[in-house]
Amino acid sequence: MARQSPYLITNYGKDLRLFGSSWKRAGLLLLAALFVVLPLQLDDFWLSLLATVGVYAIGAVGLNLLTGYAGQVSLGHAFFFGVGAYCAAWFGGGNAVGTRDEILFLDLPMIVWLPLAGLIGAALGALVGPVALRLSGQYLAIVSIGLLFVGDWILLGWVSATNGSQGLRIAAEPSIGPVNFSDLNIFGSAFSPEQGEFWFVWTLVALVALLAKNIVRSRPGRALQAIRDRDVAAEIIGVNPARAKIGVFALSSGIAAVAGGIYGMIVVRTITPEIFTGFGGLVTSITFIAIIIVGGISTISGAIVGSLVVVTLRQVTSRFVDLLPFLKQTPNDDGLMLVGQFNLIVFGLLIIIFLLAEPLGLIALWRRVTTYFKAWPFSY
Amino acid sequence: MTRFIEFALAGLAQGFVYALVALGFVIIYKATEVINFAQGGLLTLGVYLVYNFTSGQSVPFPLAVVMSMIVTAGVALLFERLVLRRMLGNPVFAQVMVTIGLLFILQNLVIAIWGAEPLNLGDPWGISTISIGEVIIEVRDLWTAALAIGVLVVFFLFFRFSKLGLAMRATAVDQEAALAQGMSSRQVYMAAWGIAGATAAIAGVGVAAGATGVSPSVEFVALLAFPAIILGGIDSPLGAVIGGLIIGVTQSLTAGYQNELFPWLWAGFDDVMPFIVMVLVLLVRPYGLFGTPEIKRV
C-alpha cells in the first residue's frame, strides 16, 4: 500500500490540530529545551531583554487578535497596557514617587491582581466595543487615538490615585504562593532575578499564545475572521457581529492589561503617564503595530517573532550606543540623533519596508522557505 | 458676555488652525480614500523649514513660507511616488500604516536636525491687538482666519473650475470610470499629495503662531485636528472648516468655563472634549456632518 504524504490533510480535525506535523512537534521540543537552557547560559542583560521581548509579545498577541484576525485597527492599545500597569501598582502593591502617601495600595498576591488587571482591562475594552461596532477601519483608528487623550487626562488629573506625572513605583513581585520568580530557589540552588523572570514571562507567553491559538482555530475565531473578510456575508451565515466585535475588543484589551501589569512589575517598575498615554502612548501603540507587521499579521507566532526582532533591535541599539558613532545618549553628547529617535525612525522604516516588500511579515518568509523544501524537487 | 465672546473668538481662531490642518487631510482622503496620518509630520517639517529659512538664511517671512510650501510638497510627492504608489490596491489598513511609518520618520528627523527645544519663529504677525468695544482680538488670529478662508476658497475654485480638480473629483467618485475617461489616477494622487504638503506648511505656520511655537508638539495639534475632519465629514473641505471651528470653539469654551461650571473635573478636559464631541456626532451621523455616506452593496 502506498504511504500517504504527511502533508496531505484529509479531514478538518487534522487541519485544526495545534501541532500537526512531526516537524512542528520537533520545533516545539526545541523551544522547550531553549526555555530551560537559555537562562543558564545567557548573561543578565540578554535575559532581561528576552523578558521584555516576552512582555511585548503577550501584548502583541492581544493586538493581533483584534487587528489581524478581526481587522479592527486600534491605536489605543497602549491605553489598556497602561491600565494593567497601574492596576499592578494599585492592587499588587507599590508607592508613590515623591512625597505623596495618601494613595491606597493593596498588597494582593499576584494570582489575584494579575487576573484582576486583565478583567478590568477587558471591562474597559468592552465599554469601547460598542463604538467599534458603529465604526470601523480608519474611523476606529482615529477614535482609538481619543483613548490616548482620555487616558492622559485621567492619569494626569486623578492625582490622588495616579500621582500625576511623577508616577508610581511598583513593589509587586512575580510570586505564586511560596515561589517568587524574582528570588528563585530550587533544591538549594539560587537563581538570579533575571533567570526567574525569564521563566515566568515566557511561561505566560506560552499560555497566552496557546489561548489565542485555541480561540482563532475554534468557532469564535472563525467568526472574527469571517467578519474581517466580509462582514455582510458573515452576518448572513449567522455570525453575530456585535458579540464578536465586543468580545474581541474585551479579550484583546484584557491581554494588553495583563501584559501591562507584567511590564510594570518586571520591566520598568516605575510607571509614568507618558509611557501609556498622549504622544508617548501613541509611540507604544505603534510599537505593538510594528511588531505584528514585522512578525506577520494574523499569525500568533508572528506576534512573538516580531517582538523578538523589534524589541531586541530597540534594546540593543540603546545598549551598544557607544559602538554607533552617529547616535548619542543625551542631547549634549556628540552625534547626529538620540537613540530613542533613531529607534523610532527605524520602526517607521520597518513598517514601510515590510508593508512594501513582505506584507505578511517574517512568518511568511519562513513559510516560503519551508514550502520550498517540502515541495522539493518540484517548484510547488 | 464679553468673556464669552472672547472665549468664542479665541476658539474660532484655534478652529481656523484646525481647519487648515484638516484641509490637508481632506484632499488626500478625497483622492485616495486614505487618512494620511503623516500630515502631522508634514506640518512639523513645514514649520521648521520656515524657521530655518527666516532665521538661518534671513529670507523674508512670506517668501520663506512659499519656499517651505514647495519643499514640503516635494517631500509629500516623493513619498507618494516612492512608497504609496506601490501600495495601491493593498488593504486600506496597510496604506494607513505606511503613512504612520512616515509620520515617525519625519517627526524624528525634524527633532534630530533642529532639536526638541521650542524655537522662536520671530513673531511674523506681530503681537498687536485690535479692540472692538470691549472685545480684544489678536492680529495673528485674524491672519490665521484669513489664511484658512483663503485656502478654502482656493480649494473651492480649484475643485470647481480647474481640469485637474475635476479629474480629482472624478477619481474620488469612481477610479475606473475616471481612468476610462482619460484621467490619470497617478497624476491625481501626486497632485493630492503635493497640495496636501503645501497646505501642511501653511497650517504649520498657523499652529506655530499659537501657544506651541515652533516645537515638535506642533504635531500634537494634528492629532487634535482628527476630530475636526471626522466631525465635518472626512471628504468635505467645507466640513473640515466647519468641523475645525466647532472643535476650536468647544475646546476654548471648555477651557474657559471648566473651573466655574464643572469644578470637579480634572484640569485639561479641553483636550478630551473634541473626542467626546466626535464620538457623539459619529454615533448619530456615522459619516460626519457633511460627509458622503458610504453605500454598502452586497
Interface residues (C-beta under 8 A of the other chain):
Chain A: T67 G71 V73 V131 R134 L135 G137 Q138 Y139 A141 I142 V143 I145 G146 F149 V150 D152 W153 I154 L156 G157 W158 V232 A233 F279 L282 I286 I289 I293 P331 L336 M337 L338 Q341 F342 L344 I345 F347 G348 L349 L350 I351 I352 L355 L356 P359
Chain B: V34 I35 V83 R86 M87 N90 V92 F93 A94 V96 M97 V98 I100 G101 L102 L103 F104 I105 Q107 N108 L109 I111 A112 G115 A116 S217 E219 F220 L223 L224 F226 P227 I230 I234 L265 W266 A267 G268 F269 D271 V272 F275 I276 M278 V279 L282 L283 P286 K296 V298
